[in-house]
């Protein structure tokens, strides 16, 4: 199952690429949270209808869920890559 999850992340070349993607995902999640707060404030100020609020909130919740999903996948990919690198370094040291 873990292998299947990793395949849903675009090919990454290095730990640096994974960390960059993680940072981008965090920034996206932060923007979604800010848009959610703004949406709530607009609804409380009654500048949008309940229907507009519900539709937009649903979309924002889906975006937030996608950010959470990607964060988990990226964390798994980073750990896997770090462990692979560590194992390769250990094997190289033993062969000397």
Phi and psi in degrees as a GROMACS rama.xvg file:
@    title "Ramachandran Plot"
@    xaxis  label "Phi"
@    yaxis  label "Psi"
@TYPE xy
-58.5996  -41.1912  UNK-2
-60.599  -41.0181  UNK-3
-63.0277  -40.4372  UNK-4
-63.8295  -40.7731  UNK-5
-65.4119  -30.2603  UNK-6
-70.7072  -15.3594  UNK-7
-84.5507  -4.6298  UNK-8
-92.1397  135.58  UNK-9
-55.6879  151.029  UNK-10
-53.4888  130.962  UNK-11
-115.99  142.017  UNK-12
-89.9359  -26.5061  UNK-13
-156.182  171.746  UNK-14
-60.3121  -38.2196  UNK-15
-59.0988  -42.4709  UNK-16
-63.9325  -42.137  UNK-17
-64.6061  -42.5005  UNK-18
-65.6747  -36.253  UNK-19
-64.2883  -45.0531  UNK-20
-62.3241  -38.3132  UNK-21
-63.389  -43.3411  UNK-22
-62.7294  -40.7305  UNK-23
-64.252  -39.8778  UNK-24
-65.9751  -40.2813  UNK-25
-62.7692  -41.4964  UNK-26
-64.5467  -41.0956  UNK-27
-62.6878  -43.2061  UNK-28
-63.7291  -38.8247  UNK-29
-63.5553  -40.6683  UNK-30
-65.3849  -39.3804  UNK-31
-62.8812  -43.1633  UNK-32
-62.936  -39.0731  UNK-33
-66.4321  -40.8375  UNK-34
-66.1976  -34.5632  UNK-35
-65.7616  -43.7711  UNK-36
-62.8339  -42.4842  UNK-37
-63.272  -41.1216  UNK-38
-60.6192  -45.7927  UNK-39
-62.0564  -43.5463  UNK-40
-61.8431  -39.8346  UNK-41
-66.1129  -36.6719  UNK-42
-69.1041  -42.5796  UNK-43
-63.6505  -33.079  UNK-44
-81.457  -2.20425  UNK-45
59.4173  36.3799  UNK-46
-92.2086  -8.03804  UNK-47
-132.65  157.71  UNK-48
-79.6612  164.59  UNK-49
-61.9561  -38.5176  UNK-50
-62.4725  -44.7796  UNK-51
-61.0537  -43.0608  UNK-52
-60.0575  -48.8566  UNK-53
-63.031  -42.4606  UNK-54
-65.9183  -46.3386  UNK-55
-66.9721  -40.633  UNK-56
-62.6437  -40.229  UNK-57
-60.1743  -45.4379  UNK-58
-63.7225  -41.3929  UNK-59
-66.332  -37.917  UNK-60
-63.3236  -38.4096  UNK-61
-66.1905  -40.8614  UNK-62
-62.9158  -43.111  UNK-63
-63.3422  -40.2326  UNK-64
-63.903  -39.4676  UNK-65
-65.1158  -40.8244  UNK-66
-61.0215  -42.7335  UNK-67
-64.9844  -41.9792  UNK-68
-61.6767  -48.0478  UNK-69
-64.3455  -37.1469  UNK-70
-60.8619  -42.1362  UNK-71
-64.913  -43.0848  UNK-72
-65.5028  -42.5542  UNK-73
-65.6014  -41.0099  UNK-74
-61.1691  -42.0363  UNK-75
-64.4649  -43.4074  UNK-76
-64.5685  -39.951  UNK-77
-64.4206  -46.7789  UNK-78
-61.6708  -43.1151  UNK-79
-61.9036  -45.3101  UNK-80
-65.8989  -42.6266  UNK-81
-62.2439  -42.1713  UNK-82
-66.4652  -38.6939  UNK-83
-63.8022  -45.2015  UNK-84
-62.1692  -42.1659  UNK-85
-63.9796  -43.4701  UNK-86
-63.584  -42.2372  UNK-87
-64.7155  -39.7009  UNK-88
-65.4709  -42.7248  UNK-89
-62.7302  -44.0791  UNK-90
-63.6254  -41.2444  UNK-91
-63.5639  -39.2375  UNK-92
-67.2184  -35.8259  UNK-93
-71.6744  -28.669  UNK-94
-78.9291  -13.9828  UNK-95
